[in-house]
Amino acid sequence: MTTKNKNTNLYLFKSIIKTAKRFIIPVAILTLLFGKTAMAQDRTITLNEAIKLGIQNSKVLKLSQTRIDQAISQYNQAKDNALPSGKVSFGYDRAEIPANKLNLGPTTFALPKNDNAYLGILSANEVIFGGNKLKYARQSTELLTQVSRLDAKNDKDQITYDIINSYYNLYKVLQSKKVVVQNLSTIDQQIKQSQRFFEQGLVTKNDVLRFQLQRANVELNGIDLETNRKIINYNLDILLGLPESTQLTIAEASDNQKQLAPLANYIDTAMANRVEVKQLDLRTQVADNNIKSIRANTLPSLVASASAYYVGISANPLPNNGTYITPITAGLNVSWNFSTLWNNKNKVSEAKIQRTQTEVNKTITIDNVKKEVNQDYQNYLMAVDKITLLQTSITQAGENNNILESKYRSNIASATDRADAQTLLYQAQINLELAKADAGLAYYTLLKSTGKLNK
């Protein structure tokens, strides 16, 4: 019986284990797969997607919009100042008259011991002519609203450029990491080969150590690249408004070389599109309006007014026949502060100086824009030339590496020569990837300097 029970228990235990394997193991695998997916938060992103996300989530652009809203509010306030002004008031006074008798010779007046008085006033005023100062104020605030909109556009261009810059920097790091992985694989093969040669007595231990040292240097470079990748990735996550744990992968980074037009074309484009130049044109118009507004101080003003009064003397504030009067007045008021004829001229002179400063500042800005466009233009041409040169260098380094690899296998070349050839090829490959990214970024930098980055 005991043996039978043991066999039965063993059979049941095996059945339980078999059932558990059938259900638990698949569940565990699914948990690992989905758990890894949930924690990784990897995302492959294109440049256009990155720019769209960054603009959509930018806190800087949201702040810029509030400045535009503020400028629009100030413009509306300036328009409100041209509307008629009105005022209404109502008051009550209680008069106590202890000495209430007046003796005027043969006539004596006796006033009441106390009395009530109600006074209501309704008035409206409209400036018919004030030297056009309200008109100039409206025009100036409207121009400043346009300046605020250009500030927002400038912020948008800068945000876009920051995204592009970070995007290409991440691309450069990721491409460099690929080259590192590729070269580590190649060096590992060389280490195995050198170890076989060492075992066969064809090379010395120093030759093996030489390849191992080369591998360690490449690994150190990989550590630096990974640190930079984490920093750039984190900053780009914040810039795009993504969760900070998102690991970004570059979907594309076009390295197609652009055919450039003559430099003069880009300078002309910059003069027509750069925000700074447009803003200074607007500020020049604001300065002109300021001069006109100050000159308007010397002109007379004409104001139309109308007023209605309610004067009640009964204890009851409600109108009763015979207890109140209602004077109504209407008129025109002309005033002229003629002292402005001699004390306003220096204010006009100051306003003219401010306008001159704006014009000079514009010429300085134009010169700086020209220099910036020329520099970005030349930098792009240089980046393209570097790509061409590095492509030739890679071809040469590859041929040199193949030759020395063959010689090393034939025990003609030393391990040092073999490792140096591999290092040269590795460095040329990295430099080419960096040059391609630099060329792409240089082109977008040129677009930014011409004011065409978001067009």
TORDO-603141 format. One record per residue (C-alpha): x, y, z; residue number from 1. Coordinates in steps of 0.1 Angstrom, whole numbers, plus 5000, padded with zeros to 4 digits. Each point is the difference from the previous one (the first is absolute). Layout:
<rs>
<r <X, Y, Z>, NUM>
...
</rs>
This chain:
<rs>
<r <5000, 5000, 5000>, 1>
<r <5028, 5023, 5009>, 2>
<r <5017, 4995, 4966>, 3>
<r <4967, 5006, 4982>, 4>
<r <4994, 5032, 5019>, 5>
<r <5035, 5012, 4992>, 6>
<r <4995, 4993, 4963>, 7>
<r <4966, 5018, 5001>, 8>
<r <5015, 5030, 5017>, 9>
<r <5029, 5001, 4976>, 10>
<r <4976, 4999, 4971>, 11>
<r <4979, 5028, 5014>, 12>
<r <5031, 5021, 5007>, 13>
<r <5012, 4996, 4964>, 14>
<r <4965, 5009, 4987>, 15>
<r <5000, 5032, 5020>, 16>
<r <5035, 5009, 4988>, 17>
<r <4990, 4993, 4964>, 18>
<r <4969, 5022, 5003>, 19>
<r <5020, 5027, 5017>, 20>
<r <5024, 5000, 4971>, 21>
<r <4972, 5002, 4975>, 22>
<r <4985, 5032, 5015>, 23>
<r <5026, 5017, 5022>, 24>
<r <5029, 5000, 4975>, 25>
<r <4981, 5017, 4972>, 26>
<r <4986, 5025, 5025>, 27>
<r <5036, 5007, 5012>, 28>
<r <5012, 5005, 4965>, 29>
<r <4972, 5024, 4991>, 30>
<r <5006, 5019, 5032>, 31>
<r <5037, 5004, 4992>, 32>
<r <4992, 5011, 4964>, 33>
<r <4973, 5025, 5009>, 34>
<r <5017, 5012, 5031>, 35>
<r <5032, 5008, 4980>, 36>
<r <4979, 5018, 4974>, 37>
<r <4983, 5021, 5027>, 38>
<r <5032, 5009, 5017>, 39>
<r <5021, 5007, 4970>, 40>
<r <4978, 5027, 4984>, 41>
<r <5022, 5000, 4969>, 42>
<r <4989, 5023, 4972>, 43>
<r <5012, 5004, 4964>, 44>
<r <4995, 5036, 4989>, 45>
<r <5005, 5019, 4968>, 46>
<r <5012, 5036, 4998>, 47>
<r <4966, 5014, 4989>, 48>
<r <4983, 4981, 5029>, 49>
<r <5026, 5014, 5025>, 50>
<r <4995, 5036, 4988>, 51>
<r <4962, 4996, 5001>, 52>
<r <5001, 4986, 5035>, 53>
<r <5025, 5027, 5012>, 54>
<r <4979, 5029, 4987>, 55>
<r <4968, 4985, 5014>, 56>
<r <5014, 4995, 5035>, 57>
<r <5024, 5029, 5002>, 58>
<r <4995, 5021, 5032>, 59>
<r <5020, 5028, 4984>, 60>
<r <4975, 5003, 4972>, 61>
<r <4971, 5000, 5025>, 62>
<r <5017, 5029, 5018>, 63>
<r <5005, 5018, 4966>, 64>
<r <4962, 4997, 4994>, 65>
<r <4993, 5017, 5033>, 66>
<r <5021, 5029, 4988>, 67>
<r <4980, 5002, 4968>, 68>
<r <4968, 5000, 5020>, 69>
<r <5013, 5027, 5022>, 70>
<r <5010, 5022, 4970>, 71>
<r <4965, 4995, 4985>, 72>
<r <4985, 5010, 5034>, 73>
<r <5020, 5032, 5000>, 74>
<r <4989, 5007, 4964>, 75>
<r <4964, 4996, 5010>, 76>
<r <5006, 5023, 5030>, 77>
<r <5014, 5026, 4977>, 78>
<r <4968, 4998, 4978>, 79>
<r <4979, 5002, 5031>, 80>
<r <5016, 5034, 5009>, 81>
<r <4984, 5015, 4968>, 82>
<r <4965, 4992, 5013>, 83>
<r <4979, 5026, 5018>, 84>
<r <5004, 5002, 5037>, 85>
<r <4970, 5001, 5023>, 86>
<r <4994, 5004, 5038>, 87>
<r <4970, 4998, 5023>, 88>
<r <4999, 5009, 5037>, 89>
<r <4973, 5005, 5026>, 90>
<r <5005, 5015, 5035>, 91>
<r <4982, 5010, 5031>, 92>
<r <5008, 5028, 5024>, 93>
<r <4984, 5009, 5034>, 94>
<r <5004, 5036, 5010>, 95>
<r <4995, 5013, 5036>, 96>
<r <4998, 5038, 5003>, 97>
<r <5002, 5011, 5037>, 98>
<r <5002, 5037, 4990>, 99>
<r <4972, 5002, 4975>, 100>
<r <4991, 5037, 5000>, 101>
<r <5014, 5027, 4978>, 102>
<r <4993, 5037, 5008>, 103>
<r <5004, 5021, 4969>, 104>
<r <4987, 5034, 5012>, 105>
<r <4963, 5002, 4996>, 106>
<r <4998, 4965, 4987>, 107>
<r <5006, 4969, 5021>, 108>
<r <5004, 4965, 4986>, 109>
<r <4994, 4969, 5021>, 110>
<r <5014, 4967, 4988>, 111>
<r <4989, 4966, 5012>, 112>
<r <5018, 4984, 5029>, 113>
<r <5010, 4971, 4977>, 114>
<r <4995, 4988, 4965>, 115>
<r <5008, 4972, 4975>, 116>
<r <5016, 5001, 4966>, 117>
<r <5003, 4974, 4973>, 118>
<r <5023, 5005, 4970>, 119>
<r <5002, 4978, 4970>, 120>
<r <5023, 5005, 4970>, 121>
<r <5001, 4983, 4966>, 122>
<r <5028, 5011, 4977>, 123>
<r <5015, 4989, 4966>, 124>
<r <5031, 5013, 4982>, 125>
<r <5013, 4994, 4965>, 126>
<r <5034, 5012, 4988>, 127>
<r <4993, 5014, 4965>, 128>
<r <5036, 5010, 4993>, 129>
<r <5031, 4993, 5022>, 130>
<r <5028, 5004, 4976>, 131>
<r <4994, 4964, 4987>, 132>
<r <5018, 4987, 5031>, 133>
<r <4975, 4971, 5004>, 134>
<r <5005, 4991, 4964>, 135>
<r <5038, 4998, 5003>, 136>
<r <4996, 4980, 5032>, 137>
<r <4978, 4974, 4982>, 138>
<r <5024, 4997, 4971>, 139>
<r <5030, 4996, 5024>, 140>
<r <4983, 4972, 5020>, 141>
<r <4990, 4983, 4968>, 142>
<r <5036, 5001, 4988>, 143>
<r <5012, 4986, 5034>, 144>
<r <4975, 4972, 4997>, 145>
<r <5016, 4991, 4967>, 146>
<r <5034, 5001, 5017>, 147>
<r <4987, 4975, 5026>, 148>
<r <4988, 4977, 4973>, 149>
<r <5035, 5001, 4984>, 150>
<r <5015, 4993, 5034>, 151>
<r <4979, 4968, 5002>, 152>
<r <5011, 4991, 4965>, 153>
<r <5036, 5004, 5010>, 154>
<r <4994, 4978, 5031>, 155>
<r <4984, 4974, 4977>, 156>
<r <5031, 5001, 4977>, 157>
<r <5023, 4996, 5029>, 158>
<r <4980, 4971, 5015>, 159>
<r <5000, 4983, 4966>, 160>
<r <5037, 5004, 4996>, 161>
<r <5007, 4987, 5035>, 162>
<r <4980, 4969, 4992>, 163>
<r <5018, 4995, 4967>, 164>
<r <5034, 5005, 5017>, 165>
<r <4992, 4975, 5027>, 166>
<r <4985, 4976, 4975>, 167>
<r <5032, 5000, 4979>, 168>
<r <5022, 4998, 5031>, 169>
<r <4981, 4968, 5010>, 170>
<r <5004, 4987, 4965>, 171>
<r <5038, 5006, 5001>, 172>
<r <5003, 4981, 5033>, 173>
<r <4979, 4971, 4989>, 174>
<r <5019, 4997, 4967>, 175>
<r <5033, 5001, 5019>, 176>
<r <4987, 4973, 5023>, 177>
<r <4993, 4978, 4970>, 178>
<r <5035, 5005, 4987>, 179>
<r <5013, 4991, 5035>, 180>
<r <4980, 4967, 5000>, 181>
<r <5012, 4992, 4965>, 182>
<r <5036, 5006, 5009>, 183>
<r <4998, 4981, 5032>, 184>
<r <4988, 4970, 4981>, 185>
<r <5029, 5004, 4975>, 186>
<r <5025, 5004, 5028>, 187>
<r <4987, 4969, 5017>, 188>
<r <5007, 4980, 4969>, 189>
<r <5035, 5014, 4999>, 190>
<r <5006, 4991, 5036>, 191>
<r <4989, 4964, 4993>, 192>
<r <5022, 4999, 4970>, 193>
<r <5030, 5014, 5018>, 194>
<r <4995, 4975, 5029>, 195>
<r <5001, 4972, 4974>, 196>
<r <5031, 5014, 4985>, 197>
<r <5015, 5003, 5035>, 198>
<r <4992, 4964, 5008>, 199>
<r <5016, 4990, 4967>, 200>
<r <5031, 5021, 5009>, 201>
<r <4995, 5024, 4971>, 202>
<r <4996, 5032, 5021>, 203>
<r <5010, 5011, 5035>, 204>
<r <4977, 5006, 5030>, 205>
<r <5006, 5037, 4995>, 206>
<r <4981, 4998, 4966>, 207>
<r <4970, 4985, 5018>, 208>
<r <5001, 5027, 5027>, 209>
<r <5002, 5026, 4973>, 210>
<r <4966, 4990, 4986>, 211>
<r <4985, 4997, 5035>, 212>
<r <5012, 5035, 5008>, 213>
<r <4984, 5012, 4968>, 214>
<r <4968, 4984, 5011>, 215>
<r <5001, 5016, 5034>, 216>
<r <5004, 5035, 4984>, 217>
<r <4970, 4994, 4977>, 218>
<r <4980, 4989, 5031>, 219>
<r <5010, 5032, 5018>, 220>
<r <4988, 5020, 4970>, 221>
<r <4967, 4980, 5001>, 222>
<r <4996, 5009, 5037>, 223>
<r <5004, 5037, 4992>, 224>
<r <4975, 4997, 4971>, 225>
<r <4974, 4983, 5022>, 226>
<r <5004, 5027, 5027>, 227>
<r <4995, 5027, 4973>, 228>
<r <4970, 4981, 4986>, 229>
<r <4983, 4999, 5034>, 230>
<r <5005, 5038, 5005>, 231>
<r <4988, 5009, 4965>, 232>
<r <4971, 4976, 5001>, 233>
<r <4988, 5014, 5034>, 234>
<r <5003, 5036, 4988>, 235>
<r <4981, 4991, 4968>, 236>
<r <4972, 4983, 5020>, 237>
<r <4995, 5032, 5020>, 238>
<r <5001, 5021, 4969>, 239>
<r <4974, 4979, 4983>, 240>
<r <4978, 4997, 5031>, 241>
<r <5004, 4962, 5001>, 242>
<r <5005, 4978, 5031>, 243>
<r <5035, 5003, 5012>, 244>
<r <5006, 4963, 4999>, 245>
<r <4992, 4998, 4962>, 246>
<r <5029, 4985, 4981>, 247>
<r <5001, 5017, 4966>, 248>
<r <5012, 4985, 4967>, 249>
<r <5005, 5021, 4969>, 250>
<r <4978, 4988, 4972>, 251>
<r <5018, 5020, 4973>, 252>
<r <5026, 5027, 4996>, 253>
<r <5003, 5009, 4964>, 254>
<r <5036, 5007, 4990>, 255>
<r <4991, 5009, 4964>, 256>
<r <5021, 5029, 4988>, 257>
<r <4981, 5031, 4990>, 258>
<r <5008, 5020, 4970>, 259>
<r <5006, 5035, 5012>, 260>
<r <4991, 5032, 4982>, 261>
<r <5024, 5029, 4999>, 262>
<r <5007, 5017, 5034>, 263>
<r <4983, 5032, 4989>, 264>
<r <4967, 4982, 4997>, 265>
<r <5001, 4988, 5036>, 266>
<r <5009, 5035, 5012>, 267>
<r <4971, 5015, 4981>, 268>
<r <4977, 4973, 5015>, 269>
<r <5013, 5009, 5035>, 270>
<r <4993, 5037, 4995>, 271>
<r <4964, 4992, 4990>, 272>
<r <4993, 4974, 5028>, 273>
<r <5022, 5006, 5030>, 274>
<r <4979, 5009, 5030>, 275>
<r <5025, 5025, 5014>, 276>
<r <4999, 5021, 4968>, 277>
<r <4962, 5000, 4999>, 278>
<r <4998, 5010, 5037>, 279>
<r <5024, 5029, 4995>, 280>
<r <4978, 5012, 4971>, 281>
<r <4970, 5000, 5023>, 282>
<r <5019, 5017, 5028>, 283>
<r <5010, 5027, 4976>, 284>
<r <4963, 5006, 4993>, 285>
<r <4993, 5001, 5037>, 286>
<r <5027, 5026, 5004>, 287>
<r <4984, 5021, 4972>, 288>
<r <4967, 4998, 5018>, 289>
<r <5016, 5010, 5033>, 290>
<r <5015, 5031, 4983>, 291>
<r <4965, 5009, 4986>, 292>
<r <4984, 4995, 5034>, 293>
<r <5024, 5022, 5018>, 294>
<r <4996, 5028, 4974>, 295>
<r <4962, 4997, 5005>, 296>
<r <5005, 5014, 5035>, 297>
<r <5004, 5034, 4985>, 298>
<r <4965, 4999, 4984>, 299>
<r <4968, 5011, 5016>, 300>
<r <4973, 4975, 5010>, 301>
<r <4963, 5001, 4995>, 302>
<r <4976, 4981, 5023>, 303>
<r <4963, 4997, 4999>, 304>
<r <4981, 4994, 5033>, 305>
<r <4965, 4996, 5012>, 306>
<r <4988, 4998, 5036>, 307>
<r <4967, 4996, 5018>, 308>
<r <4994, 5008, 5037>, 309>
<r <4974, 4991, 5025>, 310>
<r <4998, 5023, 5031>, 311>
<r <4974, 4989, 5026>, 312>
<r <4994, 5018, 5033>, 313>
<r <4973, 4978, 5015>, 314>
<r <5005, 4973, 5025>, 315>
<r <4987, 4975, 4975>, 316>
<r <5027, 4992, 4973>, 317>
<r <4973, 4990, 4975>, 318>
<r <4990, 5030, 4978>, 319>
<r <4969, 5019, 5011>, 320>
<r <4986, 5029, 4981>, 321>
<r <5014, 5033, 5012>, 322>
<r <5028, 4985, 5021>, 323>
<r <5028, 4996, 4975>, 324>
<r <5016, 5016, 4970>, 325>
<r <5017, 4983, 4970>, 326>
<r <5025, 5023, 4982>, 327>
<r <5013, 4985, 4967>, 328>
<r <5031, 5014, 4984>, 329>
<r <5018, 4994, 4967>, 330>
<r <5030, 5017, 4986>, 331>
<r <5034, 5000, 4982>, 332>
<r <5033, 5006, 5019>, 333>
<r <5031, 5012, 4981>, 334>
<r <5033, 5000, 5018>, 335>
<r <5035, 5007, 4990>, 336>
<r <5031, 4996, 5021>, 337>
<r <5021, 5025, 4980>, 338>
<r <5030, 4995, 5023>, 339>
<r <5007, 4968, 4980>, 340>
<r <5012, 5022, 4972>, 341>
<r <5033, 5006, 5018>, 342>
<r <5003, 4971, 5025>, 343>
<r <4990, 4971, 4976>, 344>
<r <5028, 5004, 4974>, 345>
<r <5026, 4981, 5021>, 346>
<r <4976, 4971, 5004>, 347>
<r <4997, 4999, 4962>, 348>
<r <5038, 5000, 4997>, 349>
<r <5002, 4970, 5023>, 350>
<r <4974, 4981, 4981>, 351>
<r <5020, 5007, 4967>, 352>
<r <5032, 4987, 5017>, 353>
<r <4981, 4968, 5010>, 354>
<r <4989, 4996, 4964>, 355>
<r <5036, 5005, 4987>, 356>
<r <5012, 4973, 5025>, 357>
<r <4974, 4976, 4986>, 358>
<r <5012, 5007, 4964>, 359>
<r <5037, 4995, 5010>, 360>
<r <4991, 4968, 5019>, 361>
<r <4983, 4987, 4968>, 362>
<r <5032, 5006, 4980>, 363>
<r <5020, 4981, 5026>, 364>
<r <4975, 4972, 5000>, 365>
<r <5001, 4997, 4962>, 366>
<r <5038, 4998, 5001>, 367>
<r <4998, 4972, 5027>, 368>
<r <4974, 4981, 4980>, 369>
<r <5022, 5002, 4968>, 370>
<r <5030, 4987, 5020>, 371>
<r <4979, 4972, 5015>, 372>
<r <4986, 4989, 4967>, 373>
<r <5034, 5000, 4984>, 374>
<r <5015, 4980, 5028>, 375>
<r <4972, 4974, 4999>, 376>
<r <5003, 4998, 4962>, 377>
<r <5037, 4994, 5002>, 378>
<r <4996, 4975, 5028>, 379>
<r <4976, 4979, 4979>, 380>
<r <5024, 5000, 4971>, 381>
<r <5028, 4989, 5023>, 382>
<r <4978, 4972, 5014>, 383>
<r <4993, 4987, 4965>, 384>
<r <5037, 5001, 4991>, 385>
<r <5008, 4981, 5031>, 386>
<r <4976, 4972, 4991>, 387>
<r <5016, 4997, 4965>, 388>
<r <5035, 4999, 5016>, 389>
<r <4990, 4975, 5027>, 390>
<r <4983, 4977, 4975>, 391>
<r <5034, 4999, 4981>, 392>
<r <5018, 4995, 5033>, 393>
<r <4978, 4970, 5009>, 394>
<r <5007, 4984, 4967>, 395>
<r <5037, 5005, 5005>, 396>
<r <4999, 4989, 5036>, 397>
<r <4980, 4969, 4990>, 398>
<r <5025, 4990, 4974>, 399>
<r <5028, 5006, 5024>, 400>
<r <4983, 4979, 5026>, 401>
<r <4994, 4971, 4976>, 402>
<r <5036, 5001, 4989>, 403>
<r <5014, 4999, 5035>, 404>
<r <4975, 4973, 5011>, 405>
<r <5013, 4979, 4972>, 406>
<r <5036, 5007, 5009>, 407>
<r <4993, 4993, 5036>, 408>
<r <4985, 4966, 4992>, 409>
<r <5031, 4993, 4980>, 410>
<r <5021, 5012, 5029>, 411>
<r <5015, 5028, 4979>, 412>
<r <4985, 5029, 5019>, 413>
<r <5002, 5006, 5038>, 414>
<r <4970, 5000, 5023>, 415>
<r <5007, 5037, 5006>, 416>
<r <4997, 5008, 4963>, 417>
<r <4968, 4979, 4999>, 418>
<r <4984, 5017, 5030>, 419>
<r <5010, 5035, 4986>, 420>
<r <4983, 4992, 4967>, 421>
<r <4969, 4989, 5018>, 422>
<r <5000, 5031, 5021>, 423>
<r <5003, 5022, 4970>, 424>
<r <4971, 4984, 4983>, 425>
<r <4979, 5001, 5032>, 426>
<r <5008, 5038, 5005>, 427>
<r <4992, 5007, 4963>, 428>
<r <4966, 4983, 5003>, 429>
<r <4991, 5020, 5031>, 430>
<r <5011, 5032, 4984>, 431>
<r <4979, 4994, 4970>, 432>
<r <4968, 4994, 5020>, 433>
<r <5007, 5032, 5020>, 434>
<r <5007, 5019, 4968>, 435>
<r <4967, 4989, 4985>, 436>
<r <4981, 5011, 5031>, 437>
<r <5019, 5033, 5001>, 438>
<r <4991, 5007, 4964>, 439>
<r <4963, 4994, 5007>, 440>
<r <5001, 5023, 5030>, 441>
<r <5020, 5026, 4981>, 442>
<r <4973, 5001, 4973>, 443>
<r <4973, 5006, 5027>, 444>
<r <5022, 5027, 5016>, 445>
<r <5002, 5017, 4966>, 446>
<r <4962, 4999, 4997>, 447>
<r <4997, 5015, 5035>, 448>
<r <5023, 5029, 4992>, 449>
<r <4980, 5008, 4969>, 450>
<r <4967, 4999, 5020>, 451>
<r <4986, 4970, 4980>, 452>
<r <5003, 4973, 5027>, 453>
<r <4962, 4997, 5005>, 454>
<r <4989, 5008, 4965>, 455>
</rs>
